[in-house]
Amino acid sequence: MDNPTMLTYIQQEQSGLQKVLAAYPQQLDAVLAQAPLTSNHWLILATGSSINAAQSAKLYIQKTADIQVDIEEPYNYANYGRINPDIDLVIGISQSGQSTATVDALTKVVQKNHAYAIAVTSRPGTEISTAATATLDILTGQEMVGYVTLGYNATVLSLMLLGLRSCLKRNKLSVEDEQRELAEFDTIISQAGSTVQKSTHFYQQFATDFSLAPQFTSIGYGAILGTVMEMQTKFTEVVRVPANGFELEAFMHGPYLGAHETHRQFFIETKADPAIMAKAKALKAYEARTTPHIFTISFTGEQPAVNDGQTLQLATIDDELKAPLLAIIPFQVFAWFIAKSKGVNLPHLIFNDFSEIVHNKTAVQDYV
């Protein structure tokens, strides 16, 4: 592929996710072949977009597989954390396979607990694979731009499917239920391409508004926590203006005081407990008293309570825990186009000596 861009990979998300789904269950069976079937407590080590992907998949894994999932930042965990002696399965996520802290923390847990270690990466054979017992390839290949999109979503799906297959192997799920879950994933993934198109059209409607924004905030609940955190990461990386992602209740405890009339806020609505949805709508109505720049991304199938034209209505997703697979796409699209509108030259690499000096990667990354 000659000179791919961030948008190139965004447009490949539907086919990329279909590839991951098509590899089920063979790829997962190989990864889980020697895994302890009695394990009911997983530890995930990840940072950057990888930890956001883990947060997006966590609640689905916990509910479907009946497994407690802990997620830790690897550098802090390795240097300050207490390794739980009950952890017998640990997952290290690094798309590049060369995230120094993740490799080091994974190695430390394996040495101390003799845990079964799974590396989740787009580059099998790199350092994280060496540190692990088995490798789960997210099947995207290396993204040749420094702002991951396709690989992020492939990581989310791969983790969800890992939880699903583990549940079946532990006799906590019937084959019929497994097939229903896979059919739901297939339906959601089939909407990824149209989600890119609808998000692009929505951006075009509000291009000037978004381009002039001095600050962006996204707010969500449940599994969407990982989505809003990835929005924060992606907007910071490429739009390069203040951007934050908050869990619904967390926003109400301090951050709401930072709202102002030029503040752009995104509310992500998914099907959830009616009390949670009502609370989100109440917050959105309150924030609209301060700023007119309130935007909604909806997966509920409901018509907007206020018909202001500022709602992006996307595919209805009945299982809110699967919504992250589509929920991140609008923010990836917005980040790309807003960056271009602001004149950010993404192909022009900056801070090229960063990894060499601070050693956040085991090798300098080769991006285009």
C-alpha positions as CSV (number, residue, x, y, z in Angstrom):
1,M,0.0,0.0,0.0
2,D,1.6,3.3,-1.1
3,N,1.4,6.3,1.2
4,P,-1.6,5.1,3.4
5,T,-3.3,7.7,5.6
6,M,-5.3,7.5,8.8
7,L,-8.4,7.6,6.7
8,T,-7.2,4.7,4.6
9,Y,-7.3,2.5,7.7
10,I,-10.6,3.9,8.9
11,Q,-12.1,2.9,5.6
12,Q,-10.8,-0.7,6.0
13,E,-12.5,-1.2,9.4
14,Q,-15.4,-3.2,8.1
15,S,-13.3,-5.6,6.1
16,G,-10.7,-5.8,8.9
17,L,-13.3,-6.7,11.5
18,Q,-14.9,-9.3,9.2
19,K,-11.4,-10.9,8.8
20,V,-11.1,-11.2,12.6
21,L,-14.6,-12.7,12.9
22,A,-13.9,-15.1,10.1
23,A,-10.9,-16.5,12.0
24,Y,-13.2,-17.5,14.8
25,P,-12.9,-20.0,16.4
26,Q,-9.7,-21.5,15.0
27,Q,-7.4,-18.7,16.0
28,L,-8.9,-18.5,19.5
29,D,-8.7,-22.2,20.0
30,A,-4.9,-22.1,19.2
31,V,-4.4,-19.3,21.7
32,L,-6.5,-21.0,24.5
33,A,-5.2,-24.5,23.9
34,Q,-3.0,-24.5,27.0
35,A,-4.8,-21.8,29.0
36,P,-6.1,-22.8,32.5
37,L,-9.8,-23.5,32.1
38,T,-10.3,-22.8,35.8
39,S,-9.1,-19.2,35.5
40,N,-11.8,-16.7,36.5
41,H,-9.6,-13.6,37.0
42,W,-7.8,-12.1,34.1
43,L,-5.2,-9.3,34.2
44,I,-4.8,-7.0,31.1
45,L,-1.7,-4.9,30.8
46,A,-1.9,-2.1,28.2
47,T,-1.4,1.6,27.7
48,G,-2.4,4.3,25.1
49,S,-5.0,3.2,22.6
50,S,-4.5,-0.4,23.8
51,I,-5.8,0.3,27.3
52,N,-8.8,2.1,25.8
53,A,-9.5,-1.0,23.7
54,A,-9.3,-3.1,26.8
55,Q,-11.8,-0.8,28.6
56,S,-14.1,-1.1,25.6
57,A,-14.1,-4.9,25.8
58,K,-14.0,-5.4,29.5
59,L,-17.7,-5.4,30.4
60,Y,-18.5,-7.7,27.5
61,I,-15.9,-10.2,28.7
62,Q,-17.0,-10.0,32.3
63,K,-20.7,-10.5,31.5
64,T,-20.3,-13.2,28.8
65,A,-17.4,-15.2,30.2
66,D,-18.2,-14.7,33.9
67,I,-14.6,-13.6,34.4
68,Q,-13.3,-10.7,36.6
69,V,-11.1,-8.5,34.5
70,D,-8.5,-6.1,35.9
71,I,-6.9,-3.6,33.7
72,E,-3.6,-1.9,34.6
73,E,-1.2,0.6,33.2
74,P,1.9,-1.5,32.8
75,Y,4.6,1.0,33.8
76,N,3.0,1.9,37.1
77,Y,2.0,-1.8,37.7
78,A,5.5,-3.1,37.2
79,N,7.1,-0.4,39.3
80,Y,4.6,0.1,42.1
81,G,1.8,-2.4,41.9
82,R,1.3,-5.6,43.9
83,I,1.0,-8.6,41.7
84,N,-2.1,-10.6,42.7
85,P,-1.0,-14.2,43.4
86,D,-4.4,-15.5,42.2
87,I,-3.8,-14.2,38.7
88,D,-3.1,-17.1,36.4
89,L,-3.9,-15.6,33.1
90,V,-2.4,-12.3,31.9
91,I,-2.9,-10.5,28.7
92,G,-0.5,-7.9,27.3
93,I,-1.7,-5.7,24.5
94,S,0.7,-3.9,22.2
95,Q,-0.2,-3.3,18.5
96,S,3.4,-2.6,17.6
97,G,4.5,-5.5,19.8
98,Q,7.2,-3.2,21.1
99,S,5.7,-1.2,23.9
100,T,8.5,-1.4,26.5
101,A,6.4,-1.1,29.6
102,T,3.9,-3.7,28.5
103,V,6.6,-6.2,27.7
104,D,8.4,-5.6,31.0
105,A,5.2,-5.8,33.1
106,L,4.1,-9.0,31.3
107,T,7.5,-10.6,31.9
108,K,7.3,-9.7,35.6
109,V,3.9,-11.2,36.1
110,V,4.9,-14.4,34.3
111,Q,8.1,-14.8,36.3
112,K,6.3,-14.2,39.6
113,N,3.1,-16.1,39.1
114,H,4.0,-18.5,36.3
115,A,0.9,-17.2,34.7
116,Y,-0.4,-18.2,31.2
117,A,0.4,-15.1,29.1
118,I,-1.4,-14.0,25.9
119,A,0.1,-11.3,23.7
120,V,-2.4,-9.3,21.7
121,T,-0.7,-7.6,18.8
122,S,-0.7,-6.8,15.0
123,R,2.9,-8.0,14.8
124,P,3.5,-11.6,16.0
125,G,7.1,-12.4,16.5
126,T,8.0,-9.1,18.2
127,E,9.1,-8.7,21.7
128,I,5.7,-9.1,23.3
129,S,5.3,-12.5,21.6
130,T,8.6,-13.6,23.1
131,A,7.4,-12.6,26.6
132,A,4.1,-14.5,26.2
133,T,2.9,-18.1,26.1
134,A,0.7,-17.6,23.1
135,T,0.0,-14.8,20.7
136,L,-3.4,-13.5,19.4
137,D,-2.9,-11.8,16.1
138,I,-5.4,-9.0,15.5
139,L,-4.9,-9.7,11.7
140,T,-4.5,-6.1,10.6
141,G,-0.8,-6.0,9.9
142,Q,1.2,-3.0,11.0
143,E,-0.6,0.3,10.5
144,M,2.0,2.5,8.8
145,V,0.7,5.7,10.3
146,G,1.3,6.7,13.9
147,Y,-2.4,7.1,14.7
148,V,-4.1,3.7,15.0
149,T,-7.7,3.2,14.1
150,L,-8.2,-0.1,12.4
151,G,-6.0,-1.9,14.9
152,Y,-7.8,-0.3,17.8
153,N,-11.2,-1.7,16.7
154,A,-9.6,-5.1,15.8
155,T,-8.2,-5.3,19.3
156,V,-11.6,-4.6,20.8
157,L,-13.2,-7.3,18.7
158,S,-10.4,-9.8,19.3
159,L,-10.7,-9.4,23.1
160,M,-14.5,-9.8,23.0
161,L,-14.2,-13.0,21.0
162,L,-11.5,-14.2,23.3
163,G,-13.9,-13.9,26.2
164,L,-16.7,-15.6,24.2
165,R,-14.6,-18.6,23.2
166,S,-13.2,-19.0,26.7
167,C,-16.7,-19.1,28.1
168,L,-17.7,-21.9,25.7
169,K,-14.5,-23.9,26.6
170,R,-15.4,-23.5,30.3
171,N,-18.9,-24.9,29.6
172,K,-20.6,-21.7,30.7
173,L,-22.2,-21.0,27.3
174,S,-24.1,-23.2,24.8
175,V,-23.1,-23.6,21.2
176,E,-26.5,-22.1,20.3
177,D,-25.8,-19.0,22.4
178,E,-22.3,-18.7,20.9
179,Q,-23.8,-18.7,17.4
180,R,-26.3,-16.0,18.4
181,E,-23.5,-13.8,19.7
182,L,-21.5,-14.3,16.5
183,A,-24.5,-13.4,14.4
184,E,-24.9,-10.2,16.4
185,F,-21.3,-9.3,15.9
186,D,-21.6,-10.0,12.2
187,T,-24.7,-7.7,11.9
188,I,-22.9,-4.9,13.8
189,I,-19.7,-5.2,11.8
190,S,-21.7,-5.0,8.6
191,Q,-22.7,-1.5,9.6
192,A,-19.1,-0.2,9.9
193,G,-18.8,1.0,6.4
194,S,-22.1,3.0,6.5
195,T,-21.0,4.4,9.9
196,V,-17.9,5.9,8.2
197,Q,-20.1,7.4,5.5
198,K,-22.7,8.8,7.9
199,S,-20.0,10.2,10.1
200,T,-18.3,11.9,7.2
201,H,-21.6,13.5,6.1
202,F,-22.2,14.6,9.7
203,Y,-18.8,16.2,9.8
204,Q,-19.4,18.0,6.6
205,Q,-22.6,19.5,8.1
206,F,-20.6,20.9,11.0
207,A,-17.2,21.3,9.5
208,T,-16.9,25.0,10.4
209,D,-18.2,24.5,13.9
210,F,-15.7,21.7,14.6
211,S,-12.8,23.5,13.0
212,L,-13.3,26.5,15.3
213,A,-13.6,24.5,18.5
214,P,-11.2,25.4,21.2
215,Q,-12.1,22.3,23.3
216,F,-13.8,19.0,22.8
217,T,-15.4,16.7,25.5
218,S,-17.1,13.3,25.0
219,I,-19.3,11.8,27.6
220,G,-20.6,8.2,27.9
221,Y,-21.5,5.3,30.2
222,G,-20.9,1.6,30.6
223,A,-18.7,0.0,27.9
224,I,-18.5,3.4,26.2
225,L,-15.9,4.5,28.8
226,G,-13.2,3.0,26.5
227,T,-14.7,4.9,23.5
228,V,-14.5,8.3,25.2
229,M,-11.0,7.7,26.4
230,E,-9.9,6.8,22.9
231,M,-11.6,9.9,21.6
232,Q,-9.5,11.9,24.1
233,T,-6.4,10.0,22.9
234,K,-7.1,10.4,19.1
235,F,-8.1,14.1,19.3
236,T,-5.1,14.9,21.3
237,E,-2.8,13.1,18.9
238,V,-4.1,14.6,15.7
239,V,-6.4,17.6,16.3
240,R,-4.0,18.9,18.9
241,V,-6.5,21.0,20.9
242,P,-7.7,20.2,24.5
243,A,-9.8,17.1,24.4
244,N,-11.3,15.0,27.2
245,G,-13.4,11.9,27.6
246,F,-15.4,11.3,30.7
247,E,-17.6,8.6,32.2
248,L,-21.1,10.1,32.8
249,E,-21.0,10.3,36.6
250,A,-17.4,11.4,36.6
251,F,-18.2,14.4,34.5
252,M,-20.7,15.5,37.2
253,H,-18.0,15.6,39.9
254,G,-15.9,18.6,38.9
255,P,-15.4,18.6,35.2
256,Y,-18.9,20.1,34.5
257,L,-17.5,23.3,36.1
258,G,-15.2,23.7,33.0
259,A,-18.1,24.0,30.6
260,H,-18.2,27.3,28.6
261,E,-20.2,28.7,25.6
262,T,-17.6,27.6,23.0
263,H,-17.2,24.1,24.5
264,R,-18.0,21.3,22.0
265,Q,-19.6,18.3,23.8
266,F,-20.4,14.9,22.4
267,F,-22.9,12.6,24.2
268,I,-22.9,9.0,23.2
269,E,-26.2,7.3,23.8
270,T,-26.6,3.5,23.9
271,K,-29.4,1.3,25.1
272,A,-29.0,0.9,28.8
273,D,-31.0,0.9,32.1
274,P,-33.7,3.6,31.7
275,A,-32.4,5.4,34.8
276,I,-28.9,5.7,33.3
277,M,-30.3,6.9,30.0
278,A,-32.5,9.5,31.8
279,K,-29.5,10.7,33.8
280,A,-27.5,11.2,30.6
281,K,-30.3,13.1,29.0
282,A,-30.7,15.3,32.0
283,L,-27.0,16.2,31.9
284,K,-27.1,16.9,28.2
285,A,-30.1,19.2,28.7
286,Y,-28.3,21.0,31.5
287,E,-25.1,21.5,29.5
288,A,-27.2,22.9,26.7
289,R,-27.9,25.9,29.0
290,T,-24.2,26.8,28.7
291,T,-23.2,25.9,25.2
292,P,-25.2,25.4,22.0
293,H,-22.5,23.1,20.7
294,I,-24.0,19.9,22.0
295,F,-23.8,16.9,19.7
296,T,-25.2,13.4,20.1
297,I,-24.1,10.1,18.7
298,S,-27.0,7.6,19.1
299,F,-27.2,3.9,18.9
300,T,-30.7,3.6,20.5
301,G,-33.0,3.9,17.5
302,E,-34.9,6.6,19.4
303,Q,-35.8,9.9,17.8
304,P,-34.0,12.9,19.5
305,A,-35.9,14.6,22.3
306,V,-34.8,17.9,20.8
307,N,-34.9,18.0,17.0
308,D,-31.9,20.4,16.6
309,G,-30.2,18.5,13.8
310,Q,-27.2,17.8,15.9
311,T,-27.8,14.1,16.4
312,L,-25.9,11.5,14.4
313,Q,-28.2,8.6,14.4
314,L,-26.4,5.3,13.7
315,A,-27.3,1.6,13.7
316,T,-29.5,0.5,16.5
317,I,-27.5,-1.8,18.8
318,D,-29.6,-3.8,21.3
319,D,-26.6,-5.1,23.3
320,E,-24.9,-2.0,24.7
321,L,-21.8,-3.9,25.5
322,K,-21.1,-4.4,21.8
323,A,-21.7,-0.8,20.9
324,P,-18.0,0.2,21.2
325,L,-17.3,-1.5,17.9
326,L,-19.1,1.3,16.0
327,A,-19.0,4.0,18.6
328,I,-15.4,4.9,18.1
329,I,-15.7,5.3,14.3
330,P,-17.3,8.8,14.3
331,F,-14.5,10.1,16.4
332,Q,-11.9,8.6,14.2
333,V,-13.5,10.2,11.2
334,F,-14.0,13.6,12.9
335,A,-10.4,13.6,14.2
336,W,-9.1,13.0,10.6
337,F,-11.1,15.8,9.0
338,I,-10.8,18.3,11.8
339,A,-7.0,17.9,11.8
340,K,-7.0,18.5,8.0
341,S,-9.3,21.6,8.4
342,K,-6.9,23.0,11.0
343,G,-3.9,22.5,8.7
344,V,-2.3,19.8,10.7
345,N,0.1,18.0,8.4
346,L,-0.3,14.4,9.7
347,P,2.1,12.8,7.2
348,H,4.8,15.2,8.5
349,L,6.2,13.3,11.5
350,I,7.0,15.3,14.6
351,F,9.2,14.4,17.7
352,N,11.0,11.8,15.6
353,D,13.6,11.2,18.3
354,F,11.0,10.6,21.1
355,S,11.3,6.8,21.4
356,E,15.0,6.9,21.1
357,I,15.3,9.3,24.1
358,V,12.5,8.2,26.4
359,H,12.5,4.4,25.5
360,N,8.7,4.0,25.3
361,K,9.3,1.4,22.5
362,T,11.9,-1.2,22.2
363,A,12.7,0.1,18.7
364,V,12.1,3.3,16.8
365,Q,8.8,3.0,14.9
366,D,8.9,3.2,11.1
367,Y,5.9,5.3,10.0
368,V,5.1,7.0,6.7
